[in-house]
């Protein structure tokens, strides 16, 4: 009986994980979940049209209930089969390890807003904000999309360089905002009332967006604005270059792995790899 239960749990784990090409049920489950995610995102977009929601609101609500039920069952099954994913951990620790993993947190946040109002009464405005978190369901595609997985690996591998670049950018924005506040505050107290308000100008200038809603009018303010804009051309391009190099490294590594697999020789009888 115990062996039967273990085999059943293993089979469930194989189905809900990203499927192999020769596993029909697993591939079918993948396509079903991906379709549900896409339909949920489409429903969120359509709900923003007041006339559409007014006419088909009951359908959107019904679809939301069905979606949450499906995603909740998926989440429960993943927690239940966590010991198949972390085979070297005990069952309880495997479940905890899965629950606190980033992809599991995305799964949880994708369904949690539906249940929270049933437990804790919220203000209607806050309730609407909670509904926005349904859009997090799109990140569930990370399990099934090689492209999204590639982005995740690049960000993980280049996190130190990105943190350094972002830290330098933040310090520059803070420095520029402080200077601009003291330069322009006397002549434009309503535009630069404090350093935090000057942050908007610094970000818009550093990224060279230049909306034109906030700008300096003094000579020193214009000089500072010009310097920040010039620095922004190079500084904002740094994260782009870091991420681009990360993509090239990942693609090159994937190509090398594929070439290794293709060039490897296997025994036609037992399927074992033949060493050169």
HELIX and SHEET records of a PDB file:
HELIX    1   1 UNK A    2  UNK A   16  1                                  15    
HELIX    2   2 UNK A   24  UNK A   47  1                                  24    
HELIX    3   3 UNK A   50  UNK A   80  1                                  31    
HELIX    4   4 UNK A   82  UNK A   85  1                                   4    
HELIX    5   5 UNK A   91  UNK A   99  1                                   9    
HELIX    6   6 UNK A  102  UNK A  119  1                                  18    
HELIX    7   7 UNK A  124  UNK A  132  1                                   9    
HELIX    8   8 UNK A  133  UNK A  143  5                                  11    
HELIX    9   9 UNK A  146  UNK A  157  1                                  12    
HELIX   10  10 UNK A  159  UNK A  184  1                                  26    
HELIX   11  11 UNK A  195  UNK A  206  1                                  12    
HELIX   12  12 UNK A  219  UNK A  263  1                                  45    
SHEET    1   A 2 UNK A 265  UNK A 266  0                                        
SHEET    2   A 2 UNK A 273  UNK A 274 -1                                        
END                                                                             
